[in-house]
Amino acid sequence: MFTRLPVVVATVLFVSAPRVHAQVPGAVQVLPVDLETPRLDKHYGPFCSGDRAYSMVPLGATGKGRRDIGIIHYLDGSKPAVVKELNLPFMKLHDTFNAMFVHQGRPCVVHDSWDAETGVVKLYLQRYATETFEADGPPQLIGEAQFSHRYIEPELKLTVRSSPDGEYLLLHFDHAGNNGFKVALCWVLNAEFEVAWSNRFKLPVFAQGSRTAVTVTDDAQVLLAVVGVTITDELTTHDEEGKEEVKGFSAALSNTSFSAYRMRGEVFETWNGHLPGGRQFLDGSLCANGAGVFFTGLLPVQEGKKALNWAMLRLDDQFHPSGIIAEGATPDLEVGGFRNTQLCAAGDGSMLFVVGGDKLLSNAFAPDGTLRWSTTTSWGWFVPQLVPYGNSIIGGVDLSPQDLDAIKAGKPMKETFDKRPFMLIWDDTGAITYSPLIPFSHPVKKGSYYNTMRPSFHGLGACRAYVDWDNERRPSLYRVPLE
């Protein structure tokens, strides 16, 4: 039964004069790498672990083979970088590389093999030595997936997520489809690199055009948030073999909405994003802390109207909403006028929710989901990436001098090309401090974004520093200590 809790209506604070630090948190340190190629079209990492960071660079493939290298970067600059050939397997017309990451301090690569006759793809995990990037034993078979023997994507890229405590690692592939239905493939590894569980889940969502966000919890649950077209009886038919399939044309013309899923082993629990009374969330994000699984999202105030409210609620043990804990208006965001949402939990269980659009909405919550503050400020269409930082949450985003001027003036931002990474810090009232991590006096490539291939700002929390490729003198690294 849905028990409605007392609703806290937010008081919205407009912040029009952000604080911008004149100095970066620390001096910019350049960590050189002796690499033959002056240009890196693709790279993965760097991934921080202790006093080192690891990365991988594919140097290209010919009709007879491929060349990939792994790099160990010593973040204190005490030793030169280690560069090692990785010798990944080669297949014609198929990229065998899937993902690179660090688990339990060990650099790893997942690669695959594809049987064109059967459509079976086998995933292998290769661990490497932490000081040499030498292969540590033979590849470990993680599992396999069945694809059509007639077609397979040239690249099967896995999404990799670690649990907050680092004990579990999720390998997630959600770009598969089955007769138009979206399919999620999950492999969860424990601290010993064993597969704790794996499964394949058919989602009641039209695969085409859907968008997902996935996390793994400290108890090995996978939480999946999906924005897409929900498949109803009216949108399905049956193929020649009698199997249910989606009416693709009809589904493509349908409206998207939010749905959520919790998976672990054979457990597959769903919530369709509906509240009693017919209210339907359009978008939202999930996260878990010690108190449970929480959701914050956007839903129309009234059906058929553009005005939106945000709402925070908790999902019970059956993955059903137990009641709205807090709800408030979004006066500068409306249907069709917002982008991705994010909900992130800090080490103490407190949470921060952000959504971008014509304005940036930021909401802070206590560990039980009650509202602490809600603010909006001028942003445009750039959504910061939230990163746990101890008992706080910080954000990372690329900004230009023109972006900062627009934020100060309360005006929408326009597309610019001299962007640098910034760290965002919210204080106890919701006011934001914008700290440039790479000063504008430091040279970078002009006429382009600072680094459009940066995977994340997660190094901010992992090693208390900003670590990324030097965009001016690649393949060297920047390192900027935060403390």
Secondary structure, DSSP 8 states (H G I E B T S, - for coil): -------EE--EEE--S-EE-SS-SS--EEE----S-S--S--EEEEEETTEEEEEEEEEE-SS-EEEEEEEEETTSSS--EEEE-----BTTBB-EEEEEEETTEEEEEEEEE-TTT-EEEEEEEEB-TTT--B-SS-EEEEEEE--SS---SB---EEEE-TTSS-EEEEEEEEEETTEEEEEEEEE-TTS-EEEEEEEEEEEESTT-EEEEEE-TTS-EEEEEEE-B--GGGEEE-TTS-EEE-HHHHHTS--EEEEEEEETTEEEEE-SEETTTEE-SEEEEEEETTEEEEEEEEESSTT--EEEEEEEEE-TTS-EEEEEEEEEEEEEETTSEEEEEEEE-TTS-EEEEEEESEEEEEEE-TTS-EEEEEEEE--S---EEEEETTEEEEEEEE-HHHHHHHHHT------S--EEEEEEE-TTS-EEEEESS-TTS---TTS-S-TT---STHHHHSSEEEEE-SSSTT-EEEEE--
